[in-house]
Amino acid sequence: MENLVWAILLWALVFILIPIERIKILWPVAVAAPILLFIIDYIFVKLGYFQFTKFLVLIAGVPPFHLLGGSAGALLLMNWMQKNPLIKVLLVASFSGLLVLSAHLFETLDAFTYLSGFNHILDYVLNVAGLSVLVWVSLALVDEDRLYFGENKTNFIR
């Protein structure tokens, strides 16, 4: 249930903050992100490093609503991605930190648990690596000029 609520909240943020025209440009990111997230989560669940403990449905140990939320999060990340390498690093580092905070929240709600010595620091490193791959794949899928210089990146800042 927690993953469903999380996905709904993230998608609400997407539709509040990102104009529909911009979402139409970024849609390949929303498709690639859950695929990459599933691969990473499946591997780490099977290796016994973490486990989803509360869920409505599981597919190979991974809740589909978790993947749906990841899709929205990827849109938020790539919406504000900049050409400047330092900004890329800062965005990936910041979003990785937010993912660790969300994992901690899910731990508190008993919806997720780390196993076999896996911890928040290792999760942060995994998130940095995963988001770095996501950025690389997203840049390959979306025209960089449209990604970096597209107009109306948010509904509130013109």
C-alpha positions as CSV (number, residue, x, y, z in Angstrom):
1,M,0.0,0.0,0.0
2,E,2.9,2.4,0.8
3,N,4.3,2.0,-2.7
4,L,0.9,2.9,-4.2
5,V,0.7,6.0,-2.1
6,W,4.3,6.9,-3.0
7,A,3.6,6.5,-6.7
8,I,0.4,8.6,-6.5
9,L,2.3,11.4,-4.7
10,L,5.2,11.4,-7.2
11,W,2.9,11.4,-10.2
12,A,0.9,14.2,-8.6
13,L,4.1,16.2,-8.3
14,V,4.9,15.4,-12.0
15,F,1.6,16.8,-13.1
16,I,1.7,19.8,-10.8
17,L,5.3,20.8,-11.6
18,I,5.9,19.7,-15.2
19,P,3.8,21.0,-18.1
20,I,2.2,18.4,-20.3
21,E,4.2,19.5,-23.3
22,R,7.4,18.8,-21.4
23,I,6.2,15.4,-20.3
24,K,5.6,14.6,-24.0
25,I,9.3,15.3,-24.6
26,L,10.4,13.3,-21.7
27,W,8.2,10.2,-22.1
28,P,11.0,7.9,-23.1
29,V,12.6,8.5,-19.6
30,A,9.3,7.4,-18.0
31,V,9.6,4.1,-20.0
32,A,13.3,3.4,-19.4
33,A,13.3,4.2,-15.7
34,P,11.1,1.4,-14.4
35,I,13.0,-1.1,-16.6
36,L,16.3,0.0,-15.2
37,L,14.8,0.1,-11.6
38,F,13.4,-3.4,-12.0
39,I,16.7,-4.8,-13.1
40,I,18.6,-3.2,-10.2
41,D,16.0,-4.1,-7.6
42,Y,15.5,-7.7,-8.9
43,I,19.3,-8.3,-8.7
44,F,19.6,-6.9,-5.2
45,V,16.5,-8.7,-3.9
46,K,17.8,-11.9,-5.3
47,L,21.3,-11.3,-3.8
48,G,19.6,-10.9,-0.5
49,Y,20.6,-7.3,0.2
50,F,17.1,-5.9,0.7
51,Q,13.5,-6.9,0.7
52,F,10.1,-5.3,0.2
53,T,7.9,-6.4,3.1
54,K,4.6,-4.7,2.5
55,F,3.1,-4.7,-1.0
56,L,-0.2,-5.2,-2.9
57,V,1.5,-7.2,-5.7
58,L,5.1,-8.4,-6.3
59,I,6.7,-9.2,-9.6
60,A,9.9,-11.2,-9.0
61,G,10.2,-9.6,-5.6
62,V,9.6,-6.0,-6.8
63,P,6.3,-4.1,-6.2
64,P,5.0,-2.7,-9.6
65,F,3.8,0.5,-7.8
66,H,7.5,1.0,-6.7
67,L,8.4,0.9,-10.4
68,L,5.6,3.3,-11.3
69,G,6.8,5.8,-8.6
70,G,10.4,5.4,-10.0
71,S,9.1,6.4,-13.4
72,A,7.7,9.7,-12.0
73,G,10.8,10.3,-10.0
74,A,12.9,9.9,-13.2
75,L,10.7,12.5,-15.0
76,L,11.3,14.9,-12.1
77,L,15.1,14.3,-12.2
78,M,15.4,14.6,-16.0
79,N,13.1,17.6,-16.2
80,W,15.7,19.7,-14.3
81,M,18.8,18.1,-15.8
82,Q,21.3,20.7,-17.1
83,K,24.2,20.5,-19.5
84,N,26.7,21.7,-16.9
85,P,28.5,18.6,-15.5
86,L,28.6,20.0,-12.0
87,I,24.8,20.5,-12.0
88,K,24.4,16.9,-13.2
89,V,26.5,15.6,-10.3
90,L,24.6,17.8,-7.8
91,L,21.2,16.6,-9.1
92,V,22.2,12.9,-9.1
93,A,23.7,13.3,-5.6
94,S,20.6,15.2,-4.3
95,F,18.1,12.8,-5.8
96,S,20.2,9.8,-4.4
97,G,19.9,11.4,-1.0
98,L,16.2,11.7,-1.4
99,L,15.9,8.1,-2.4
100,V,17.8,7.1,0.8
101,L,15.4,9.2,2.8
102,S,12.5,7.5,1.2
103,A,14.0,4.1,1.9
104,H,14.4,5.1,5.5
105,L,10.7,6.2,5.5
106,F,9.7,2.9,4.0
107,E,11.8,1.1,6.7
108,T,10.0,3.1,9.4
109,L,6.7,2.0,7.9
110,D,8.0,-1.7,7.8
111,A,7.5,-1.7,4.0
112,F,11.2,-2.3,3.2
113,T,14.2,-3.7,5.0
114,Y,17.9,-3.9,4.4
115,L,19.5,-7.4,4.7
116,S,23.0,-8.9,4.9
117,G,24.8,-5.8,6.1
118,F,23.4,-3.6,3.3
119,N,22.8,-0.1,4.8
120,H,22.0,3.5,3.9
121,I,25.5,4.3,2.8
122,L,25.6,1.4,0.4
123,D,22.1,2.3,-0.8
124,Y,23.3,5.8,-1.5
125,V,26.2,4.5,-3.6
126,L,23.8,2.2,-5.5
127,N,21.4,5.1,-6.1
128,V,24.2,7.3,-7.4
129,A,25.3,4.5,-9.8
130,G,21.7,3.7,-10.9
131,L,20.8,7.4,-11.5
132,S,24.0,8.0,-13.4
133,V,23.1,5.1,-15.7
134,L,19.5,6.5,-16.0
135,V,20.9,10.0,-16.9
136,W,23.1,8.4,-19.6
137,V,20.3,6.3,-21.0
138,S,17.9,9.3,-20.9
139,L,20.3,11.5,-22.8
140,A,20.5,8.8,-25.5
141,L,16.7,8.5,-25.7
142,V,15.8,12.2,-25.6
143,D,17.3,14.8,-27.9
144,E,19.8,16.6,-25.7
145,D,18.9,20.1,-27.1
146,R,15.2,19.5,-26.3
147,L,16.2,18.1,-22.9
148,Y,18.5,20.9,-21.8
149,F,17.0,23.9,-23.6
150,G,13.3,23.0,-23.8
151,E,11.0,25.7,-22.7
152,N,8.5,25.6,-19.8
153,K,10.4,23.2,-17.5
154,T,8.0,23.9,-14.7
155,N,4.5,25.2,-14.4
156,F,5.5,27.9,-11.9
157,I,8.8,29.3,-13.2
158,R,8.7,30.9,-16.7
